[in-house]
């Protein structure tokens, strides 16, 4: 059906973000019960039990708007990161903050630099505001700082770097990331997305937030969706100078973070032991999956996240469909330029074993 109304140029050709298939959808479509979902990099351990208890006591306040500025949570985060609370911007997930960054620093005629195989939200948010997207070729499935720097010019407004990267799990080491950031012109906003930082054990992996005082054009984004187990409540944040945060807050929607999400994040931060247990499960599961996938003769991209990206040596979409019929949900990533790869979230040991058995069955057919 034709349409007569006008559409913003950036929206007309935009393809929406495609989330992982929910368990309920698989049950509706194929009638499969007791399926497992390893598609969305969620934490199989779930949130801290303290969070669930705290939320029960908050339910009677649901008729009240949340604190629009998130004062208490920002105070806790400021102490954790040793920065001024005025440099913290809260979002409905870190995706919300990434979208704010695009709306503030990009517009038609401005350019954004991203890497091949980088997180899909970067080009979606950038295209939506009419910016020109420059894509640097990947190096070993990850960011190539030299290739990205070569694309930076006078019209560049933002450079997005996912460290670790989703969906490949690759990462930049301390020196190469810092050298890249130091070489950027002052007019370019550098966004380092550290959604998976809690899972990283590499000694040469950098916490970019430590450089905020030295790099006034730096923004670091974090999330409570992964290691903290709060994906369903949608809460993330950005760390930056107060000057940048003030700009982001100009476009932040009123009450963009619910009162339940604010409380859950505060309580989650108090239970470091629970978060560390989830990280331990992910690291043990990483070894389990990588060993099993190598035993099947498959190549795995080295990852420091809570997921692996595996080359199934054939059309990954077909393999994914066959796995769905086995009750296992994974994530094909052809939309990231990887048509033979599946991204698989690390689950509980029994879920990892079920996936490996299902994959072996599918590949033998």
QUIDA-V504128 format. One record per residue. N is the residue number from 1. RES is the residue in one small letter. OMEGA is omega in whole degrees, -180 to 180 (999 if undefined). Layout:
BEGIN
N/RES/OMEGA ; N/RES/OMEGA
END
This chain:
BEGIN
1/x/-179 ; 2/x/180 ; 3/x/-176 ; 4/x/-177 ; 5/x/-178 ; 6/x/179 ; 7/x/176 ; 8/x/-176 ; 9/x/-179 ; 10/x/-177 ; 11/x/-172 ; 12/x/-177 ; 13/x/-174 ; 14/x/174 ; 15/x/-177 ; 16/x/176 ; 17/x/-179 ; 18/x/-178 ; 19/x/175 ; 20/x/-179 ; 21/x/177 ; 22/x/-180 ; 23/x/-178 ; 24/x/180 ; 25/x/178 ; 26/x/178 ; 27/x/179 ; 28/x/-173 ; 29/x/-173 ; 30/x/-180 ; 31/x/-177 ; 32/x/177 ; 33/x/176 ; 34/x/176 ; 35/x/175 ; 36/x/-179 ; 37/x/177 ; 38/x/-171 ; 39/x/-168 ; 40/x/177 ; 41/x/177 ; 42/x/-179 ; 43/x/-176 ; 44/x/179 ; 45/x/-178 ; 46/x/-179 ; 47/x/175 ; 48/x/175 ; 49/x/178 ; 50/x/179 ; 51/x/-179 ; 52/x/180 ; 53/x/-179 ; 54/x/-178 ; 55/x/178 ; 56/x/-177 ; 57/x/-177 ; 58/x/-173 ; 59/x/-179 ; 60/x/180 ; 61/x/-174 ; 62/x/176 ; 63/x/-178 ; 64/x/174 ; 65/x/176 ; 66/x/171 ; 67/x/-175 ; 68/x/179 ; 69/x/179 ; 70/x/-171 ; 71/x/-174 ; 72/x/-180 ; 73/x/179 ; 74/x/177 ; 75/x/179 ; 76/x/-180 ; 77/x/178 ; 78/x/177 ; 79/x/-179 ; 80/x/-176 ; 81/x/178 ; 82/x/176 ; 83/x/177 ; 84/x/177 ; 85/x/179 ; 86/x/178 ; 87/x/-179 ; 88/x/177 ; 89/x/-179 ; 90/x/-180 ; 91/x/175 ; 92/x/-166 ; 93/x/179 ; 94/x/174 ; 95/x/180 ; 96/x/-180 ; 97/x/178 ; 98/x/179 ; 99/x/175 ; 100/x/-179 ; 101/x/179 ; 102/x/-177 ; 103/x/-179 ; 104/x/-168 ; 105/x/-180 ; 106/x/177 ; 107/x/180 ; 108/x/-177 ; 109/x/176 ; 110/x/-178 ; 111/x/175 ; 112/x/180 ; 113/x/177 ; 114/x/178 ; 115/x/168 ; 116/x/-180 ; 117/x/-179 ; 118/x/-175 ; 119/x/-172 ; 120/x/-177 ; 121/x/-179 ; 122/x/179 ; 123/x/180 ; 124/x/-179 ; 125/x/-179 ; 126/x/180 ; 127/x/-178 ; 128/x/-180 ; 129/x/173 ; 130/x/180 ; 131/x/175 ; 132/x/-175 ; 133/x/176 ; 134/x/-175 ; 135/x/178 ; 136/x/177 ; 137/x/-178 ; 138/x/172 ; 139/x/-178 ; 140/x/178 ; 141/x/-178 ; 142/x/-178 ; 143/x/174 ; 144/x/-175 ; 145/x/-179 ; 146/x/180 ; 147/x/179 ; 148/x/-180 ; 149/x/-179 ; 150/x/-179 ; 151/x/-178 ; 152/x/180 ; 153/x/-177 ; 154/x/-177 ; 155/x/-180 ; 156/x/178 ; 157/x/-174 ; 158/x/168 ; 159/x/178 ; 160/x/176 ; 161/x/174 ; 162/x/-177 ; 163/x/2 ; 164/x/-179 ; 165/x/172 ; 166/x/24 ; 167/x/-171 ; 168/x/-179 ; 169/x/-179 ; 170/x/-177 ; 171/x/174 ; 172/x/179 ; 173/x/-171 ; 174/x/-175 ; 175/x/-176 ; 176/x/176 ; 177/x/-178 ; 178/x/178 ; 179/x/179 ; 180/x/-179 ; 181/x/180 ; 182/x/-176 ; 183/x/-179 ; 184/x/173 ; 185/x/-176 ; 186/x/-177 ; 187/x/-177 ; 188/x/174 ; 189/x/178 ; 190/x/179 ; 191/x/176 ; 192/x/-176 ; 193/x/-176 ; 194/x/-177 ; 195/x/-175 ; 196/x/-172 ; 197/x/-176 ; 198/x/-177 ; 199/x/-170 ; 200/x/178 ; 201/x/-179 ; 202/x/-177 ; 203/x/-178 ; 204/x/177 ; 205/x/-177 ; 206/x/166 ; 207/x/-173 ; 208/x/-179 ; 209/x/178 ; 210/x/-176 ; 211/x/-174 ; 212/x/-179 ; 213/x/-176 ; 214/x/-175 ; 215/x/-175 ; 216/x/179 ; 217/x/-176 ; 218/x/170 ; 219/x/177 ; 220/x/180 ; 221/x/-180 ; 222/x/-180 ; 223/x/171 ; 224/x/-174 ; 225/x/-172 ; 226/x/-174 ; 227/x/-178 ; 228/x/172 ; 229/x/-177 ; 230/x/-176 ; 231/x/-177 ; 232/x/180 ; 233/x/175 ; 234/x/174 ; 235/x/176 ; 236/x/-177 ; 237/x/175 ; 238/x/174 ; 239/x/-177 ; 240/x/170 ; 241/x/175 ; 242/x/-180 ; 243/x/178 ; 244/x/180 ; 245/x/179 ; 246/x/177 ; 247/x/-180 ; 248/x/-179 ; 249/x/176 ; 250/x/-179 ; 251/x/179 ; 252/x/-179 ; 253/x/177 ; 254/x/177 ; 255/x/-176 ; 256/x/177 ; 257/x/-176 ; 258/x/180 ; 259/x/177 ; 260/x/179 ; 261/x/179 ; 262/x/-179 ; 263/x/-179 ; 264/x/180 ; 265/x/178 ; 266/x/-177 ; 267/x/179 ; 268/x/-180 ; 269/x/180 ; 270/x/-176 ; 271/x/-180 ; 272/x/-178 ; 273/x/179 ; 274/x/178 ; 275/x/-179 ; 276/x/177 ; 277/x/176 ; 278/x/177 ; 279/x/178 ; 280/x/179 ; 281/x/180 ; 282/x/-179 ; 283/x/176 ; 284/x/179 ; 285/x/176 ; 286/x/179 ; 287/x/179 ; 288/x/-178 ; 289/x/-177 ; 290/x/178 ; 291/x/-179 ; 292/x/180 ; 293/x/176 ; 294/x/178 ; 295/x/176 ; 296/x/178 ; 297/x/-176 ; 298/x/179 ; 299/x/-179 ; 300/x/175 ; 301/x/179 ; 302/x/-173 ; 303/x/173 ; 304/x/177 ; 305/x/176 ; 306/x/-178 ; 307/x/174 ; 308/x/176 ; 309/x/-171 ; 310/x/175 ; 311/x/-177 ; 312/x/172 ; 313/x/176 ; 314/x/180 ; 315/x/-175 ; 316/x/179 ; 317/x/179 ; 318/x/178 ; 319/x/179 ; 320/x/180 ; 321/x/178 ; 322/x/177 ; 323/x/177 ; 324/x/179 ; 325/x/175 ; 326/x/179 ; 327/x/-179 ; 328/x/-180 ; 329/x/174 ; 330/x/-175 ; 331/x/171 ; 332/x/-173 ; 333/x/175 ; 334/x/179 ; 335/x/175 ; 336/x/-179 ; 337/x/-178 ; 338/x/-173 ; 339/x/179 ; 340/x/-175 ; 341/x/168 ; 342/x/170 ; 343/x/-175 ; 344/x/176 ; 345/x/176 ; 346/x/-179 ; 347/x/172 ; 348/x/-176 ; 349/x/-178 ; 350/x/176 ; 351/x/177 ; 352/x/180 ; 353/x/179 ; 354/x/177 ; 355/x/-178 ; 356/x/179 ; 357/x/179 ; 358/x/-180 ; 359/x/178 ; 360/x/178 ; 361/x/-179 ; 362/x/-177 ; 363/x/-180 ; 364/x/-177 ; 365/x/999
END
